[in-house]
Amino acid sequence: MKNRKTYENTLSIILDELDIKMEEVKVEQVILNRYGKRAIRLDAWGKTVDNRQINMEMENNMHDDVKK
């Protein structure tokens, strides 16, 4: 998700909004807690031009939970 246009297109599909424009995109961002320890890691964080903040987590598993 390093590419801004790819992030916009993916969000457009997921949120069913045709014209999402990103002002800022950061990938693999670590958010520290107030003690300076690692708290969370965001796969892709972005801020839209209308000031909405969006966090997208992506998973790539070879196995699923669906019983065969």
N, C-alpha and C positions, 0 to 999 in steps of 0.2 A: 504493500500500500504506500510505497514511497512516492508514487506518481499521483499528483493531485487530481488529475482528470479521471484516473482509475477509481480513486476514492469517491469522487463525485458521482460517477456512473453507478458504482455499487450501492451507494446510499440512495440514489434516485430509484433504483429497482426495489430495494428493501422497504423504503419508506413510501413508495408510490408517489413521489414528488418529482416532477419532470425537470425542474430547473434549480437544482441545489448548486450553489456556488460556495466554494471553500475559500476562506481568507487565509487560513493557516492549517498546516498538517504536520504532525510530529509522529514518528513511529518508534516503537520500542522505548517509550518514555517511562522512566522510573520516577514514581512519586514517593518522596520520603515522608515519614511521620515527623512529629515535632522533636523527636530525639535524634534525628539524623539517620535512623535505620531504614532499610528498604521496607516500604509498606506494600505497594502494589506496582505492577508493571502493566502499562497499557499497550496493547498491540498497535493500535492506531487511534490517535486522538486528533480531532479537528474542530476548528471554529468556523462557522458559516459567516457570510457577509452580513446576515441579519442577527449575528451575535449568539447563535445557538452553539452549545458545546456538545460534541458527539464522540463517544468512545465506542470503538468497534473491536471486538475480540474475534479472532479467526482460529479455527481448529482444523487440523488435518490429521485425521485418525485413519489408520488402516483397518481398524476393527470398529464395529458398531454394536449397539445393544439389542439389535433386532434378532430374535431367535429364528434360526433357519429350520 
